[in-house]
Amino acid sequence: MTRSPAIPGGTLVLDSEGLAKAVLRDRTVTAWLALARADDLRVITSAATLVEVVHPRINRPALEWTLSRLVVEPITEPIACHAAALLADAGLHGHKYAIDAMLAATALAAPGPATILTSDPEDLIALCGGRAAVIKV
């Protein structure tokens, strides 16, 4: 793993796959989280992301421990309005991309620079319009 894609300082953002892999202690995501702590980055996710991650077979203690190590940002009205604008700008429909748009709006509202760990970089690149680093995990 190299540091070059992420800019030191700012915020590390986990999408549903990033959070799920953190819960499973995936090596790559764990390394990113260690780097974030070493560089004093905020580590966040969107409250909407929890909807995608929580399922009956998830290891609840591991999820709770992981969540205790980051900030779950709420979906406020300004975040929701920004997410809707991001969808419109990218020409995407909220029915399919709503959670990605809320995550993108959350990332863009966080202290920058923002780096997003995701399994779906194309959608988040389109939504963020180059205003956040997007890393595939």
C-alpha positions in Angstrom: 0.0 0.0 0.0 1.3 3.4 -0.9 0.4 6.8 0.5 0.4 8.7 -2.8 -3.4 8.6 -3.6 -4.4 10.1 -0.2 -3.3 13.5 0.9 -2.1 13.7 4.6 -4.6 15.5 6.8 -8.3 15.8 6.3 -10.8 13.0 6.4 -10.9 9.3 5.5 -14.4 8.2 4.5 -15.7 4.6 4.5 -18.5 3.5 2.2 -20.4 0.3 2.9 -17.7 -2.0 1.6 -15.0 0.0 3.4 -17.0 -0.3 6.6 -17.8 -4.0 6.0 -14.1 -4.7 5.4 -13.1 -2.8 8.5 -15.5 -4.9 10.5 -13.9 -8.0 9.0 -10.4 -6.6 9.7 -9.4 -6.7 6.0 -5.7 -6.1 5.7 -5.9 -3.2 3.2 -8.6 -1.3 5.1 -6.9 -1.9 8.4 -3.7 -0.4 6.9 -5.7 2.6 5.7 -7.2 3.0 9.2 -3.7 2.8 10.8 -2.4 5.4 8.4 -5.4 7.6 9.2 -4.7 7.4 12.9 -1.0 8.1 12.3 -1.8 11.1 10.2 -4.5 12.4 12.5 -7.2 12.1 9.9 -10.9 12.0 10.9 -12.4 8.7 10.0 -16.1 8.9 9.1 -19.0 7.2 7.4 -22.5 8.3 6.7 -25.4 7.1 8.8 -27.0 5.9 5.5 -24.0 3.5 5.1 -25.2 1.6 8.2 -28.4 0.6 6.3 -26.2 -1.2 3.7 -23.8 -2.8 6.2 -26.1 -4.2 8.9 -27.5 -7.6 8.2 -28.5 -10.6 10.3 -25.2 -12.4 10.0 -22.9 -9.4 10.7 -20.6 -9.8 13.7 -22.3 -7.2 16.0 -19.5 -6.9 18.5 -17.0 -6.3 15.7 -19.3 -3.8 14.1 -19.9 -1.9 17.4 -16.1 -1.9 18.0 -15.4 -0.6 14.5 -18.1 2.1 14.9 -16.6 3.2 18.2 -13.4 4.0 16.3 -15.0 6.4 13.8 -17.7 9.1 13.5 -21.0 8.3 12.0 -22.2 11.5 10.4 -25.9 12.1 10.3 -27.9 12.8 7.2 -29.0 16.4 7.8 -31.3 18.4 5.5 -28.3 20.3 4.0 -26.5 17.0 3.3 -29.7 15.6 1.7 -30.0 18.7 -0.5 -26.4 18.5 -1.5 -26.7 14.8 -2.3 -29.7 15.6 -4.5 -27.7 18.3 -6.3 -24.7 15.8 -6.8 -27.1 13.3 -8.4 -28.5 15.9 -10.7 -25.0 17.2 -11.7 -23.8 13.6 -12.4 -27.0 12.7 -14.3 -27.8 9.8 -11.9 -31.1 8.7 -10.4 -31.6 8.7 -6.7 -33.4 5.4 -6.7 -30.2 3.6 -7.5 -27.5 6.0 -6.2 -29.1 7.7 -3.2 -26.8 6.1 -0.6 -23.7 6.8 -2.7 -24.9 10.4 -3.1 -25.4 10.8 0.7 -22.0 9.4 1.3 -20.4 11.7 -1.3 -22.2 14.8 0.2 -21.0 13.7 3.6 -17.4 13.4 2.4 -17.5 16.8 0.6 -18.8 18.5 3.8 -16.0 17.0 5.9 -12.7 18.8 6.6 -10.7 18.3 3.5 -9.0 16.8 1.8 -11.4 13.8 1.8 -10.3 10.3 0.7 -13.1 7.8 0.2 -12.5 4.0 0.4 -15.1 2.3 -1.8 -15.8 -0.9 -3.8 -17.5 1.3 -6.4 -15.1 4.1 -7.4 -16.8 5.0 -10.7 -20.0 6.2 -9.1 -18.3 8.1 -6.4 -15.9 9.7 -8.8 -18.9 10.9 -10.9 -20.7 12.2 -7.8 -17.7 14.0 -6.2 -16.5 15.5 -9.5 -12.8 15.3 -8.6 -13.3 17.0 -5.2 -12.3 13.9 -3.2 -9.8 11.2 -3.7 -11.6 7.9 -4.4 -9.7 4.6 -3.6 -11.0 1.2 -4.6 -10.9 -1.4 -1.8 
